[in-house]
Every structure is written in structure tokens, then in C-alpha cells.
């Protein structure tokens, strides 16, 4: 198979190309620097597509889904992992709102979507929904366990980062970023513990063989 990846981050592109070369896969894997809302590919190009925790960064989900739909061949499948609020989330619960807003700020998200919205958006742009499932639910093990960090570990890392920044080894702003990531990890953990947030809402879609009739 020939695999093509796209990201707007040039650093990630260079890193991906390096890893592909080390693995001896650079003849099969291509990485493009570009905007997934305006992909530099022709219509009906790909036999399949996937995205993992990426489309949550799109200001409007229908725009990126429409682009994926455009570049897929008719009959092809697309699978995505979406970050969503679950059926346990309550917009009138201040603690729930605080946690979700903390995740949005810390992960630079335009706004988390409700799990019910994903399939509706997919259908709106023309996809058929094949399967939809929250893969974070039991019997899956808690995904947020590795994000938990004790106060001792935090302060140990904080002191190390502070020293590295002070002597010029770590770049300016590293201390602030470390503190922000610690706070974000706490919000993610609270979101997972309470069950109001999932980063593993899987949706499998198909582009129809025949485009839907336009009314």
C-alpha cells in the first residue's frame, strides 16, 4: 500500500519523513505539509482514509469531513477517533463545564463536540454511517491512568525544567508550558474519571458508490 499523511505542522512533516526513512518505508509513505480543510489532492484519489484525535482541531467538523469525502473514491471507508463530550456531560453542572473548558484551553481546541453531533455532521456531507462506538467505555482500561502525576513527581519535574530554562538549555517559556500541561492532564483525568469526556469516540463511514441525488 502507498500511504499519504497530511499535517499543517512542518516540524511534524520533517520528523515523519525521518522516521519513515529509518524504517525503510519512505518509498511507500509520503507526508505532505498542508491544511486538511483544503487538501492538495484531486477528487476521488484515495482508497481509504483515517484520522486519530486530529479533526477535533477543525473549527467546523463538516469542513474537514467534506474534504475527506471529496478525496475518497466512491465506496471507500473512512474511520476517525473523535474527542467528544459523552451522554454523562451536563451543561448546567459548573464542575463539568470547568473540566471541558480546561481540556479545550489546554489542547487548543475550538470547542468539544457532543458525541451525538458526529454522525449527523458525517451524514450532512454525504457519508453513510457504518459503525459508531465509544472505545473508551468498559471493558477498556482507563485511558487517563498514564496522565496521573503525583505532586512529588510534578515538583521534581518542575524544578528540573526551571533549572534547564535558567541555564539556557531549555527554551524560553518551557516552565509555563510544563505548568499548563500539568493542569491540562488534570482536566483530562477528571474528564475520564467522571465519564463526561472521551478521546476515543470511533466512527466508521463510507462514501456511497453513487452520489446522493441533489434536491
Buried (B, 14 or more C-beta within 10 A) or exposed (E): EEEBEBBEEEEEBEEBBEEBEEEEEBEEBBBBBBEBEEBEBEEEBBEEBEBEEBBBBBEEBBBBBBBBBBBBEEEBBBBBBBBBBBEEBEEEBEEBBEBBBBBBEBBEBEEBBBBEBBBEBBBEBBBBBEEBEBEBEEEEEEBBEEBBBEEEEBEEBBEEBBEBBEEEEBEEEBBEEBEEBBEBBBBBBBBBEBBBBBBBBBBBBBBEEEEEEEE
